[in-house]
Amino acid sequence: MRILITGGAGFVPSSLADVLLTNSAIDVVLVDNFLTGRKENIPLHPRCRFIKCDVNNYNEIAPVFSAFGFDYVFHYAAVVGVKRTLDNPVMVLNDIQGIKNVLDLSKSTGVKRIFFSSSSEVYGEPVHLPQHEHTTPLNSRLPYAVVKNVGESFCRSYQQEFNLDFTLFRFFNTYGPKQSPDFVVARFIDAALAGKEITVYGDGQQTRTFCYIDDNAEACINALTQNLFVNDVVNVGNDKAITVLELAQTIIRLTNSSSKIVHLPPLPEGDMTRRQPDIQNMKQLLKRDFTSLEDGLQRIITLRTK
Ligand SMILES: NC(=O)c1ccc[n+]([C@@H]2O[C@H](COP(=O)([O-])OP(=O)(O)OC[C@H]3O[C@@H](n4cnc5c(N)ncnc54)[C@H](O)[C@@H]3O)[C@@H](O)[C@H]2O)c1
């Protein structure tokens, strides 16, 4: 089985590759333009190939599809990060071209199913909690969320017109060892281990749920191997909510740190007050208990202090 993962030098995509490569029947090809990806994330493995390429550029990505003939594609490449996406809205919107390229090339080269990394951001400011795939309205407003919404719509439309099967993963906050330091968990852990101030936007009472990367990767792989959520959408996340302030306090406790928590002015936009997935569908994918936040944080701290 040959699988393409776009954004393969990134946190979630490279962690997915690590797990896929434990199956000897799977060959993995990763593409990335290193916008936020890092070389050290790319698995060094005989069944893993890496190609530097921009998926938004048809001339770069088309030869990759024709050279390999993929069975499945995980389209995970995207401009990410609250600040980066707010500061570069046009660059974010250009990702629509990458989605089209990947769908067109998947359709014309016989890909069996495409897995698209959508986001909890498509729900926008929550109307009700927990957020359910089919009953919660999508209030996407910011370019990042609009692109994810458009991507979902493209997947549904290619299925309708061209029979290209899809699964939409709406990822909620995911964390793990390979995450880049600009995201909240990695940022707090790095600051705590260095004994530096931990900075929180606003009063820190905004709640978040955090899904450990192993749970995300296992759920997504089960969708493929167990033929689940074909032509459907599924929240991939953990529903246990914690405030950002409590997260900072937990990390200080687990690292035994002397760091102080410092409050910054709230972000002007993009910092949702609450998000929480309805996980009834996610439970069908994971079929085991979630990794607890403390266990997940501890695994990262152990790796960082080795
Ligand atoms: N991590 C989360 O909590 C989370 C939550 C919701 C959605 N997502 C989605 O999951 C996916 C992976 O996110 P991540 O957190 O691992 O971020 P990441 O930045 O670590 O990974 C994204 C990767 O895509 C690459 N990339 C960006 N534009 C590209 C392009 N045009 N061509 C080729 N490569 C390109 C980047 O260099 C990076 O390596 C993204 O689609 C993101 O929107 C992640």
The ligand as a Gaussian input file, in Angstrom:
#p B3LYP/6-31G(d) Opt

LIG

0 1
 N       -2.161000      20.491000      15.529000
 C       -3.420000      20.811000      15.736000
 O       -3.845000      20.953000      16.873000
 C       -4.373000      20.979000      14.562000
 C       -5.690000      21.361000      14.832000
 C       -6.565000      21.511000      13.758000
 C       -6.152000      21.255000      12.467000
 N       -4.853000      20.905000      12.224000
 C       -4.444000      20.660000      10.839000
 O       -3.564000      19.544000      10.786000
 C       -2.606000      19.732000       9.748000
 C       -1.209000      19.569000      10.312000
 O       -0.986000      20.591000      11.275000
 P        0.240000      20.603000      12.294000
 O       -0.265000      21.077000      13.598000
 O        0.961000      19.323000      12.234000
 O        1.104000      21.796000      11.692000
 P        2.596000      21.803000      11.090000
 O        2.912000      23.208000      10.742000
 O        3.527000      21.109000      12.014000
 O        2.424000      20.931000       9.755000
 C        1.968000      21.485000       8.534000
 C        3.032000      21.188000       7.493000
 O        2.571000      21.606000       6.195000
 C        3.681000      22.174000       5.504000
 N        3.144000      23.019000       4.441000
 C        2.442000      24.167000       4.569000
 N        2.094000      24.641000       3.355000
 C        2.582000      23.766000       2.444000
 C        2.572000      23.708000       1.023000
 N        1.930000      24.656000       0.300000
 N        3.190000      22.680000       0.405000
 C        3.835000      21.709000       1.128000
 N        3.881000      21.715000       2.481000
 C        3.271000      22.730000       3.126000
 C        4.454000      22.909000       6.561000
 O        5.790000      23.179000       6.191000
 C        4.344000      21.938000       7.743000
 O        5.417000      21.017000       7.747000
 C       -2.883000      21.115000       9.149000
 O       -3.703000      20.961000       8.002000
 C       -3.666000      21.821000      10.231000
 O       -4.515000      22.816000       9.696000
 C       -3.945000      20.755000      13.249000

